[in-house]
Amino acid sequence: MGKLMVIVLLFAFTPLLFSQETNQSTALDKKVRAFLDGHSREWHDMNVPKADGKLLYDIIIKNNYTRGLEIGTSTGHSAIWMAWALSKTGGKLITVEIDEARYKTALENFKKAGVSQYIDARLADAHELVPKLKGPFDFVFSDADKDWYRNYFDVVARNLVVGGCYTSHNVSDRSRGSFGLGAYVDYLKGLKNFETTFDDSGAGLAISYKKSEK
């Protein structure tokens, strides 16, 4: 087959492939939105509020992140938002949960929302598993035991690519005393190779971008 014919065929099939991808994306968008809207009053049990879920989604989309890690799945609200974003960037999320009941509920929620294929859900103790994850990651969401936040950050930050983002839930510069996280806030703000800002539109989110390795 000649080069000219190959080029002609590529141009002929490109609109069809684009149309199929668009239709699949539209179908997933509708399914995820319907699931989130239908369960909007059910996200208790240590899940994030909608404002934080949307913020996580927006950060991933804006930076075209593809390699996500969540520490603390709960029943899956935040993971659905992140997986939804990663479905658009061609990425995938690893999420870790220690409680079996919450883990099983999360798996069901992922399936109902239509995002299971974008999530690698692990039932494990994050204290043990997270240090073993080699990455590299370009996006991290930490929402597990608050007294272990710095430990999680230190072990994962080295596997975060430059330009990547590490987010910490329930962390606010304005209310630094909540959850006893004042020392963690000071630590983040003192890092020379990270730039940290805070968003208080939901339950508080520290957003730390990695500027360099050191």
Secondary structure, DSSP 8 states (H G I E B T S, - for coil): --HHHHHHHHHHHHHHHHHHHHHHHHHHHHHHHHHHHHTTT---TT---HHHHHHHHHHHHHHT--EEEEE--TTSHHHHHHHHHHHHHT-EEEEEES-HHHHHHHHHHHHHHT-GGGEEEEES-HHHHGGG----EEEEEE-S-GGGHHHHHHHHHTTEEEEEEEEEET--STTTTGGG-HHHHHHHHH-TTEEEEEE-SSS-EEEEEE----
